[in-house]
Amino acid sequence: MGKLSDTLNLAQERARGLNLPYAGSLTPREASEILALAPGAKLVDVRTRAEWDWVGRIPGAIEIEWMLYPGNEPNPHFLAQFKRQVDPEALVMFLCRSGARSNAAATLAANSGYTNAYNILEGFEGDKDASGHRNKVGGWRHAGLPWNQG
């Protein structure tokens, strides 16, 4: 078995252990490896426009707001926007700030027929540290993975 299948098996084991409705849970580093190893894989960033503009973007990510900015209301067009951009056969990974919105998005995708939907644990910024600051404990940026700022 190759690196890709090992990583996916580990992610699937995590999801089964937590009884999650989608295919698996990945660390940011694992998600980055999958993007490199599986050419058809998609990363969907479900943070807000403000987060993309002010906190940072992941090159090549599909950006669809889960919650609309400003106002913080659910995006009523999320599923339609997602279906327009991602094939149901694709391996798709969801990312948000810390893993909560992406968990909801991965669940919605799985319930909509996307059998290869994964959540990226820790998100872009990770959890807050003891001082209440992000980007120090877990997350895409803390792992030193590719990102840029607007």
Secondary structure, DSSP 8 states (H G I E B T S, - for coil): --HHHHHHHHHHHHHHHTT-SSSEEE-HHHHHHHHHH-TT-EEEE-S-HHHHHHT-B-TT-EE--SEETTTTEE-TTHHHHHHHHS-TTS-EEEE-SSSHHHHHHHHHHHHTT-TTEEEETTTTT-B--TTS-SSSBSSTTTTT-S-B--
